[in-house]
Amino acid sequence: MEPILKYLESSGFNLILHNPLNLIMIVVGCIFIYLAVAKGFEPLLLVPIGFGIVLGNLPFEEGSNIGIYETGSVLNILYGGVTYGVYPPLIFLGLGAMTDFSSIISQPKLILLGAAAQIGIFLTLLIAVFVGSTFPELGLMTDPTTGQTSVERLIRSASSIGIIGGADGPTAIFLTSQFAPDLLGAIAVSAYSYMALVPVIQPPVMRLLTTKQERLIRMPPPKSPSRIQRVLFPIGASIVCIFIAPDALPLLGMLFFGNLLKESGVTERLANTARNAFIDSVTILLGVTVGASTQASVFLQPQSVVIFVMGAFSFAVATAAGVLFARFMNLFLKEKINPLIGSAGVSAVPHAARVSQVVGQQEDPQNFLIMQALAPNVAGVIGSAIAAGVLLSSLRVMFPGA
């Protein structure tokens, strides 16, 4: 009878009674899976993350070498790809092999819309610094390993929160893994949640900041660049961008390398692998491990609420900045830009571009904006990576030895 009682004591049914908050996170994981399956919100991301949240919060006995934070466990080893920033560059490799930069090459002025959208990152960073310093009990200033508060820790936390505005999950993970690893679960879940909710969050902002007349503007289709232009672009762009932000090399280097595989015309086999099996495999590992890192004891903290609220603010500001900058550009352009494509300056490719198309066609069913919107959209991918590189460089300047 005693062995049976000991078994029952170590069973999940008994252990969950000591960690009831894990049930909340299991429900959250199931909601993610529901949104992906029933609503079609980013299923390739939300299904792995949602199931990872469920796995990470299922009860287990301490010292059983199962949990993601237990050194040497299988999940902990796989999670190393997140904490050491390995998975994000690999995601960018596959993304580069999938991306067509033709819209940028033929419409270089629209790159400015992708740059303008990054305002959301830096504005939210400043607000997060203010909130974190005003309310130290939120823990944004406190280093979890030492328990000490510092300005450096606050800037690290605020930068990680701000980067959510780029709507680029891999970039958010890459930056947070180096700035504030303890916030990684909340940052990653927030970033991917808002990427999935692009069709919900962006349209109200777009309509609020534009007039009906502006939404009816038609833009001519972009010209097709030559093959030599498409081949030279990833080489030239990688050199220029990495000169601007050297710390973005792991992300942008892999992004442009993947694109070169696609456009060179002689490495189609490698490009096909990168944009299919390779990126799918890394996405599975990234999603499951990030989800599993959201254990209730780590995730259900006051700063998680702050991260979700300010992440939404950052994303909304980034959307608004792109739209408003398009309107500003129209003051000087003879050939007007439809401001709706400014919202695509966030990095959620190609979902933000599709939203520009959908909102535009609600006003004029014959207005096709998708090709124009792709220019600021892919520029946003580059812009968010450059923003991350700038933040990494700035931290080293402000805090030598960081």
N, C-alpha and C positions, 0 to 999 in steps of 0.2 A: 504493500500500500504506500509506503514511504517514497519509493521511486516514482510512483504515479503522481503523488502530491508535488514532488520536486519538479517533475516535468510540467505540471500545470502552472506552477509558480513562474517557470521560465517561458511559458507560452506567451504569444502575442496578446491574448485576451487579458491576461493579468498585467502584462507590462504596459498596455495602453491605458490602464487605469491610473498609472503613475505619471503618464504623459498625455493627459487629455487634449492638450493643445495640438498634438500631432493630428488629431482627428480633423481639426479646422483646416490644416494644410492638405490633408488627403482630399477633403471636399474641394479645396481650391484647385488641386490637380485634376479632379474629375470635371470641374467647370471648364478648365482649359481644353480638355479632351472634347467636351461637349461643343464648345465654340468652334473647334476645328472640324469635328465630324458633322454636326448638325447645321452650322452656319457657314462653314467653309472659310473661316478666318485663319489664314496662314497655316494650313494643316501640316506642312512639312516641318514647321517649327513648333507649333503648339502641341502636337501629339507627342513628340519626344520629350518636350519640357514638362507637359502635364503628367506623363507617365513617370518621368524622373521625380517629380514632386511627390507622387504617390510612393514610389520606391524609397525615397529618402526619408519619409515619415512613417513608414511601417516600423513597428516596435522590434527592437532586438536588445539582447543583453549586453551590457557594457563589457568591453574586453573580449568580445566574440570575434573581433577582427572582420567586421562586416561593414560598418558605417563609413561614409565617404570621408570623414575627418579622422579616421583611425589609420595611422601610418602603416603602410604595407598591405592594406586591404585592396581588393581588386578595384573597387570604385575609387579609392584614393589614388591609385596608380593612374587610372583613366582621367581622373580630375586634374592630374598634373599637367595635362595638355591645356587646361584652362588657366591654372594658377601660374604657369610659366609662359603663357601667351603663345602657345604653339598652334592651337586650333584656328584662331582668327586669321593669321596670314595664309593658312591653307585654304580657308573659306574664300579669301580674296583671290587666290590662284584660280579656283573654279569659277568665281564670279567674273574674273577678267576674261576667261575663256568663253563665257556666256554673253559678254557685253559687246554691243555694237556702238562704237564711238563716232559713227558717221554723222550723227546729229550735231555733235559738238564741233567736229571738223568743218562742217558746212555752215554752222551758225555760231561762231566763236563768241559773239557778243552775249549769247544766252548763258555763257559760263558765269557771268556776273550774278545771275539769279541764284545759282547754286552757292556762290560765295555769300550772297546776302542772307541766305537762310541760316548760315552758321551764327548769325547774330544771337539766335536763341540760346546757343551754347554759352556764350560769354556773358549775356545778360543774366541768365539763370545762375551762372557761377557767382556773380557778384551778389545776387539776392541770397543765394545759399550761404555765402560767407556772412552776410548780415544776420540771417536767421540763426545760423549756427553759433555765432558769437553772442547774440542777444539771448538765446535760450540754450545755455550750455548743457542743460539736463537732457537735451535730445541726443547727446553723445557724438555729434559730428566733430567735436574738437578733441575727443578722448581716444587715445590709442588703446585698443583692447588688450594688447600684450603687456603694456606697462602701466596702464591706468592713468597716465599723465596727459594733461591737456596742452596743446601747442597750436600756434598759428599754422605751422607746416601741416599738421594733421587736418586742420580745418580746410585749408586750400586743397589738399588731396581729396577730401570728401566732397567739397563743393565742385571740383573739376569733374569728378566721377558722376555727380548728379547732372551737371550741365550737359555732358556729352550725350545724354539721353535724347536731347533735342535734335541730334543729327539723325535720329531714327535708323541707326546703323548698329545692330546688335553686336557683330564681331568687333567693331571699333570700340564700343562701350566696354566689352569684356576685356579687350587688349589693354585699354587705359586703366580700368579699374583693377586689373590683376597686378598692376605695378603701383598704383596709387593707394588703393584701399581694399585689399583682398577680402577683408571681413564683410564688406558691403556688396561683394560680387553677386550673391544670389539675388538680392533685392534690385540691384542695378540691371542685371541681365533680364530678370523677369519683367521689369518695368519697360526696358527698351523693346523687348520682343512683343510685349503686350500692345504697346502703342504702334509698333509696326503693323500688327494685325488689325488694329482699330483705325488705320488710315482712312478707310471709307466712311467711318463714323465721325471722327474728330475733324477732318479737314473741310468738308463741304460747308458747314455753318460759318466757319471763319472766312472761307473764300467768298461766300455770298454777302457776308456782312461788310467786307472791305472793297467790294466792287459794285459798279452800277450795271444795270441791265444792258446799257449801250456798250459798256466795256466787255461784258461777257459775250456779246454778239460779234466781236471783232474776229474776222477771218484772216488767217495767216497763210501765205503761199507755202506749198510743200518745199522742204529743203532739197538742195541739189545733192546728187550722189557724189561723194569724193572718189578720187582715183585710187587704184590699188596701192600705188606707191605712197600716197598720203596716209592710207590706213596702216601701212606697214611702219612708216616713219613716226606716226603719232605716238605709239606706246614707248618708243625709244626716247624721243624728244621730251615727251611729257614726264617720263620717269626722271630724267636728268633735271629738268626745271623744278619739278615739285620737290624732289629730295634735296636740291640745293636750298629751297625755301625752308623745308622742315626735315632736316636729316633724321630726326627720331621717328619719322613716318616711314622709313625705309622698309621695315618688315612687311607693312601692309601694302604700300604703294608699289614697292618692288615686285611683290608677288602678283598684284592686280595687273600691272602692265606686262609682266612676263606672260601671264595667262592670256592676255589679249594678243600678244605677239604670236603665241602658239596658234591662235585662231586666225589671225590675219596674214601670217607668212605664206600660207598656202602649201607648205611643205611638211607641216607637223600636225596634220589634221587628226592623226591617230592619237597623239598626245593631247591635243585640245579636246577631243571627244571624251577621252578618259577623265580629264580635269573637270569638264562641265557636267559629267554624268556620275559614274560610279564613285569617283574620288570625292567630289563635293558632297554627295549623298552620304557617304560613309562618315566623313568628318562632321556633317550636320547631325547625324544620329548620335555620335559620341558627345558632341558639344551640347546638344539639347538634353540628353539624358543626365549627363553629369551636372550641368547647371541646374536642372530641376532638382536633382538629388541633393544639391548643396543647400536647399531651402528648408533645412530641418527647423522645426518650430522653435527650438531653443535659441537658434541663431537668427531666424528670419522674423519672428514675431516680436519685434523691438520697436520703440518709438520712432527711430530713424527710418524704418521701412515705410511708415506712413508719410513721412516728410519726403522721402525719395519718390513715392508714387505721385504725390500731389505736385511736387516741383518738376518731376519728369513730364507730367501732362502739360504744365505751364511752359516748359522749355519747348516741347513739341508744337504747342499752339503758337508761341512767339516765332519759332522758325518758319512755320507756315505763313504767318502774317507778314514777316519780314520779306519773304520772297514775293508775295503778292504786291506789297506796297512798293518794293523796289522796281517791279515791273511797271507800275503806274508812274514812278519817278522817271524811269527811262523814256517813257512815252512823251514826256515833256520836250525831249530833244530829238526824237526819231520821227522821220517822215513816214516810214512804214511801221505802223503801230504794232505793239505786242499785245496779245490777249493776256491780261493780268492773271488769268486762271492758271497759266502754266508756271507762274512764279511759285505756287504752292508745291510744285514738283521738285523744288530745290532741296528738299529733305532727301535723305539717302535711301528711302524705301523703294528700291528698284524691283520691278517696274510699276508697283502698285500705286505710287503717288502720281505717276504719269497717267495711269488709267483713270484715276479720280479726276484729273484735269479734263480728260476726254469726256467722262460721264457727265460732269457738271456742265461742260460746254454744250453738249448735245441735248441737255435738258432745256436749254434756251433756244438752240438751233440744231435740229436733228441732222442737218447737212454740214455741220461744222466739225472738221476732223483735226484735233489738236495733238493727237498722240505722238506723232513724230517730232513736233516742236517741243512738246513737254519732256521728251526723253533727253533733250540736251541739258536742261537744268537738273534733271533727275540723276544722270550719270555724273554731272559736275558736282552734285551733292555728295556722291560717294567719295570722290577725290577730296572735296572740301572738308568733310568730316574727318578723314584720315589726316589731312594737313593740320586741322584744328587740334587733333590729338597729339601730333608731333610738336606743335607749338607749345602746348601745355606741358609736355614732358620736358622740353628744352627750358621753358620758363622756370619750372620747379628747380632745375639744377642751377640756374642762374641765381634765383632767390635764396636757395638753401644749398650751398656748396657741400658736396659729399652725400646729397640725398639720393 
